[in-house]
């Protein structure tokens, strides 16, 4: 059995639409013992040290032109990109 983390995974949700940001945070609230939503960013860069940045590319640059390093902010966060575009 894998070892349990001592603290929840800290995440930032990055999206241009406040409704999406707030909606994702609400969906993740049920898992507060494992996931801590640290930032809800609507059109702002990540300012906190987090473990994961959830980034929705809808309405943004698509494909290899995405500047992932600009999303991370302080620290060494992993970036998870979700999108409607599969190319």
C-alpha positions in Angstrom: 0.0 0.0 0.0 1.4 3.4 -0.9 2.4 5.8 1.9 -0.2 8.4 2.7 0.9 12.1 2.2 1.4 14.1 5.3 -0.4 17.1 3.8 -2.9 17.6 1.0 -1.7 18.3 -2.5 -1.7 22.1 -3.0 -3.2 23.2 -6.3 -3.8 26.4 -8.2 -6.7 26.5 -10.8 -5.9 28.8 -13.7 -8.6 29.7 -16.2 -9.9 32.8 -18.0 -13.4 32.2 -16.7 -14.3 32.7 -13.1 -17.2 30.3 -13.4 -14.9 27.5 -14.4 -12.4 28.3 -11.6 -15.1 28.4 -8.9 -16.8 25.3 -10.3 -13.7 23.2 -10.2 -12.9 24.4 -6.7 -16.4 23.4 -5.6 -16.0 19.9 -7.2 -12.6 19.4 -5.5 -14.0 20.6 -2.0 -15.2 17.1 -1.3 -11.6 15.9 -1.3 -10.3 18.6 1.1 -8.5 16.0 3.1 -6.3 15.2 0.1 -6.5 18.4 -2.1 -6.0 22.0 -0.9 -7.1 24.6 -3.5 -4.6 27.4 -2.7 -5.3 29.7 -5.6 -8.3 30.4 -7.8 -6.8 32.5 -10.7 -9.0 34.1 -13.2 -6.6 35.8 -15.6 -3.8 36.1 -13.0 -0.4 34.4 -12.7 0.1 31.9 -9.9 1.7 33.6 -6.9 1.9 30.8 -4.3 4.1 27.8 -4.1 1.8 24.9 -5.1 2.3 21.3 -6.1 0.1 21.3 -9.2 -1.3 24.0 -11.5 -4.5 23.0 -13.3 -4.6 25.0 -16.5 -7.4 25.2 -19.0 -6.3 26.3 -22.4 -9.8 27.2 -23.6 -9.5 30.7 -25.2 -5.7 30.6 -24.9 -2.8 29.7 -27.1 -3.0 26.0 -28.1 -0.3 23.4 -28.6 3.5 23.8 -28.2 3.1 27.6 -28.0 1.8 27.4 -24.4 4.5 28.9 -22.1 4.2 26.4 -19.3 7.0 27.9 -17.3 5.1 31.2 -16.9 2.2 29.3 -15.2 4.3 27.7 -12.4 5.1 30.8 -10.3 7.3 30.2 -7.3 8.4 26.6 -6.7 8.5 23.5 -8.8 4.8 22.8 -9.5 3.7 20.2 -12.0 1.3 21.6 -14.7 -1.8 19.7 -15.7 -3.3 21.1 -18.9 -6.9 20.2 -19.7 -8.5 21.3 -22.9 -11.3 20.7 -25.5 -8.6 20.6 -28.1 -7.0 17.2 -28.7 -4.4 18.2 -31.3 
